[in-house]
Structures are given as structure tokens and as C-alpha cells.
């Protein structure tokens, strides 16, 4: 997944609060939404964030499709 995402310039992002809750991110609940939480234990290139970070990441290059799981 990481290889394809890099080749195709795809954004891989997890909800920071969900990731903290599941021990898949470094940070605290208080940091959620601030951009200070980082993903851990996931494939390379995954970002952790909330809507402010998502909108910032997509702002200059709006996606053709959004896939959520």
C-alpha cells in the first residue's frame, strides 16, 4: 500500500484520535486536531490527523476520489 500510495501521490491518513486510542500514534488526546500526533506502527507514509490537517493536505491538490474505511 505504501509503495502504491507513493507512486500515485496518494494521501494515507488515519484519524488521530482513533489512532491514539488504538496505540497506533504517538501523542495524547489533548493533541488531537492540532497536527502534533504522529502515526506509528502503520505502513510508511501514513499521516495522523483530523479535519484541519486533512483540509490542509488536500488544499492545493483536491482529490478526484476519497476512500474511507
N, C-alpha and C positions, 0 to 999 in steps of 0.2 A: 504494500500500500504506500509506504513512504517513497519508494522508487517511482511509482506511477505519479504520485502527487507532485514530486519534484520535477519530473519530466513534463508534466502537463500544467505546471504552475497552479496547482490546486491548493486551497487552504484546508488544512486539517485542524479542527478546533474542538475542544471539549468545554463544557460548562465548568467554570472554575469551582463553583460551589459543589457540584456533583462530584468533581474530581477530588476535591479536598475531603469530602465525606467518604469516598472510597479509597483514600490513601493513594491516589493517582496524581497528586500535585503537591508541590511544596508551597506552603502558605497557610493562612488561617481564614476562618470565616469572615473575620473583620476586614481582611484584604480583598475579599471577593468584589468584583466590579471595578477595582482600582487599577488593574493591569499588573499588579505585583505578584500574582500567583503564577507559578510555572508548572507545566506538566512534567510528570516523571513516570517512568515505567511503561511508557507507550512508545509507539514507533517514532522514529526520528522525524522531526519537523512539526509535531503536534503542538499547538499553542493552547493555553488555558485562558479563558476569558469569559466576559459577559457581553451583553449587547453593545456597550460603549466600545469595547475592543473589536468586536465583530464589525461594527459600522466603520471604524477607523481603518481596519484591514481591507474592507471592500470599497471604501470611498472613492479611490482613484481608478478602480477597475471593477465595476459592477459585474456580478456573475450572470451567466446565462441560466444556470440552474443552481438550486440549493437542495442538498440532500441531508435530511436529519434522520438520526437513528435513535 
